[in-house]
Amino acid sequence: MTATGPLAGRTIVVTRPQAQAAPLAEAIAAAGGKPLIFPLLEISPATDPQPLIEAVARLADYALAIFISPNAVDYALPAILARGPWPETLIPAAVGQGTVKVLATHGINGCVAPTERFDSEALLELPALAAERVKGQRIAIFRGDGGRELLADTLRERGATVDCVTCYRRSGPSDGVAPLMSAWRAGQLDALSVSSSEGLRYLVDLLDADGLAFLKQTPLFVPHARIAENARALGLSNILLTEAADAGILAGLVAYNWPA
């Protein structure tokens, strides 16, 4: 049966981590496209569990617990809830709405989070993180290894005591790029959706000259201006900046003027 819909006949690479790839892949398929799931980041527990153990032990001392991503929830919350119920005085916060939804599935509601732009800057603009609210407070940031320090640094400048708790680590694809190269060589790879600058750097590092040539010719749909900037810094130019999250990526894919 021939697929129909605005993405019919188009193969779109979904590069989100495996655990978060399904919603976008399903939306692409519903629009008639063929999703090719190829995670650019592999997620695993933190090498050192001690920071998480220590943060959980003093959880009641925190005024605010910030989760950087759904992965942060997946890797921190089991340890938190294993010790006891979520403290009533602890305010949960998140960078994106996907993280808010994951917290809600565990019964943790009332989450402070931006509703339009999903980044540290947008979170820092919210009243709950203003200097007069966080000064003298202790805040935990549950996150992966590495990443930006803007959130922690700004909260410290505003007078908070901040503990950055690494609860998972990220690494590049362990199986290489053979699925992408096969699709490119067969003329069956029409676009990539990329939601991580770090993942994109891994991809560029893994590709040989032929792969980089294919990548430079392939439309790259990204949901954040910072990812677009990093893509340009990596020598890419066929970049389509979409609205945020999976819904924004899908809208960008559907609206794109695909070649005949």
C-alpha positions in Angstrom: 0.0 0.0 0.0 1.5 3.3 -1.0 1.9 5.8 1.8 -0.1 9.1 1.5 0.3 12.4 3.3 2.6 15.4 3.2 5.7 13.4 3.9 4.9 10.5 1.6 8.0 9.0 0.0 10.4 10.9 2.3 12.8 9.1 4.7 13.5 11.3 7.7 16.2 10.4 10.3 15.1 10.8 13.9 18.2 11.3 16.0 16.8 11.6 19.5 18.0 9.1 22.1 16.3 5.8 21.8 13.9 6.3 24.7 12.6 9.6 23.3 12.6 8.8 19.6 9.2 7.1 19.3 6.8 10.1 19.4 8.5 12.0 16.5 8.9 8.8 14.5 5.2 8.0 14.9 4.3 11.5 13.9 6.4 11.3 10.8 4.9 7.9 9.9 1.4 9.3 10.4 2.2 12.1 7.9 3.2 9.4 5.4 6.9 9.5 5.9 9.4 6.8 6.7 11.2 7.4 10.0 14.7 6.1 10.3 15.6 6.0 14.0 19.3 6.7 14.5 20.1 8.0 18.0 23.1 10.3 18.0 23.4 10.0 21.8 23.5 6.9 23.8 22.4 7.4 27.4 23.6 5.3 30.4 23.9 5.7 34.2 26.6 8.1 35.5 30.0 6.5 36.0 30.0 7.7 39.7 26.6 7.2 41.5 27.8 9.0 44.6 26.7 12.6 43.8 23.1 11.3 43.1 23.1 9.3 46.4 24.3 12.3 48.3 21.7 14.6 46.7 18.9 12.2 47.4 20.0 11.9 51.1 19.6 15.7 51.6 16.7 16.2 49.2 14.6 17.9 51.9 17.2 20.7 52.1 16.5 21.9 48.6 14.0 24.5 47.7 14.1 23.7 43.9 15.0 20.6 41.9 15.7 21.3 38.3 15.6 18.4 35.7 17.5 19.3 32.5 15.8 16.6 30.4 13.6 13.5 30.4 16.8 11.5 30.8 17.5 13.3 34.0 14.1 12.3 35.3 14.5 8.7 34.2 17.9 8.3 35.9 17.3 10.4 39.1 13.7 9.9 40.0 13.9 6.1 40.8 16.6 6.8 43.4 14.6 9.7 44.8 11.3 7.9 45.1 13.0 4.8 46.5 14.0 6.8 49.5 10.5 8.2 50.1 7.8 10.4 48.7 8.6 13.7 46.9 9.0 16.4 49.7 6.0 18.7 49.8 8.2 21.8 50.0 10.4 20.9 47.1 9.4 22.7 43.9 10.2 20.7 40.7 11.4 22.6 37.6 12.3 21.6 34.1 13.8 23.1 30.9 11.2 21.6 28.5 7.6 20.4 28.4 8.7 16.8 27.6 10.4 16.7 31.0 7.3 18.1 32.6 5.2 15.3 31.1 7.6 12.6 32.4 7.5 14.1 35.9 3.7 14.1 35.8 3.6 10.4 34.9 5.3 9.8 38.3 2.7 12.0 40.1 5.0 15.1 40.4 3.0 18.1 39.3 3.2 21.8 39.7 6.4 21.9 37.7 8.0 25.3 36.9 8.9 25.3 33.2 8.9 27.6 30.2 6.0 27.2 27.8 7.6 28.6 24.6 11.4 28.4 24.3 12.8 25.4 25.9 16.3 26.3 27.1 18.2 27.5 30.2 17.7 31.1 29.2 13.9 30.7 29.1 13.8 28.9 32.4 15.9 31.6 34.0 13.4 34.2 32.9 10.6 32.7 35.0 9.7 34.5 38.3 10.4 31.3 40.4 14.1 31.6 39.4 14.4 35.4 40.0 17.1 36.6 42.3 14.7 37.6 45.0 13.2 34.1 45.0 16.4 32.0 44.9 18.8 34.1 47.0 19.9 32.0 50.0 18.1 28.9 48.7 19.7 25.5 47.9 19.0 24.2 44.4 19.7 20.8 42.8 20.2 20.5 39.0 19.8 16.9 37.9 21.6 16.6 34.5 23.9 14.6 32.3 27.7 14.8 32.2 29.1 17.9 30.7 26.8 20.4 29.1 26.3 24.1 29.6 27.0 25.8 32.9 24.8 28.9 32.2 21.9 27.7 34.5 24.1 26.9 37.5 26.4 29.9 37.1 23.4 32.3 36.8 21.6 30.9 39.8 24.8 31.2 41.9 25.2 34.8 40.7 21.6 35.3 42.0 22.7 34.1 45.5 21.6 30.5 45.4 23.7 27.5 46.5 23.7 25.1 43.5 24.5 21.4 43.4 24.9 20.0 39.9 24.1 16.3 40.2 25.3 14.1 37.3 22.9 11.2 37.1 23.5 10.0 33.5 26.2 10.2 30.8 26.0 10.6 27.1 28.2 9.0 24.4 28.1 8.8 20.6 26.7 5.9 18.6 28.5 2.7 19.3 27.5 0.9 16.1 28.9 3.4 13.6 27.0 5.1 10.8 26.5 2.2 8.4 22.6 2.6 8.4 22.9 6.3 7.4 25.5 5.6 4.7 23.5 2.8 3.2 20.4 5.0 3.0 22.3 7.9 1.5 24.0 5.8 -1.1 20.6 4.3 -2.1 19.2 7.8 -2.4 16.7 7.0 0.4 17.6 9.6 3.0 15.8 12.9 2.6 16.3 14.8 5.8 17.7 14.6 9.3 16.0 16.0 12.5 18.6 17.0 15.1 17.8 18.1 18.6 21.3 18.1 20.1 24.4 20.0 19.2 26.5 17.4 21.0 24.9 14.6 19.0 25.5 16.5 15.8 29.2 16.9 16.7 29.4 13.1 17.2 27.9 12.5 13.8 30.3 14.9 12.0 33.2 13.2 13.8 32.1 9.7 12.7 31.5 10.5 9.0 34.2 10.1 6.4 34.6 12.5 3.4 31.8 10.8 1.5 29.5 10.9 4.5 30.2 14.6 5.2 29.4 15.3 1.5 26.0 13.6 1.9 25.4 15.4 5.2 26.1 18.8 3.6 23.5 18.1 0.9 20.8 16.9 3.2 18.3 19.2 4.9 18.8 19.4 8.6 15.8 20.3 10.7 16.7 21.7 14.1 14.3 23.1 16.8 16.6 25.6 18.4 18.7 28.5 17.2 21.7 27.4 19.2 21.8 24.0 17.4 21.6 25.9 14.1 24.5 28.0 15.1 26.6 25.0 16.0 25.6 23.3 12.8 27.0 26.3 10.8 30.1 26.2 12.9 30.6 22.6 11.8 30.5 23.6 8.2 26.9 22.8 7.4 24.6 25.2 5.6 21.4 23.4 4.6 19.7 24.1 8.0 16.0 24.6 8.6 15.2 26.2 12.0 11.8 25.0 13.2 9.6 25.8 16.2 10.4 23.9 19.4 10.1 20.3 20.3 8.7 17.4 18.2 5.6 19.4 17.1 7.9 22.1 15.8 10.1 19.7 13.9 7.1 17.9 12.4 5.5 21.3 11.3 8.8 22.2 9.6 9.0 18.9 7.8 5.5 19.2 6.6 5.9 22.8 5.4 9.2 22.2 3.6 9.2 22.6 -0.2 10.5 19.1 -1.0 12.0 18.7 -4.5 9.9 16.8 -6.9 
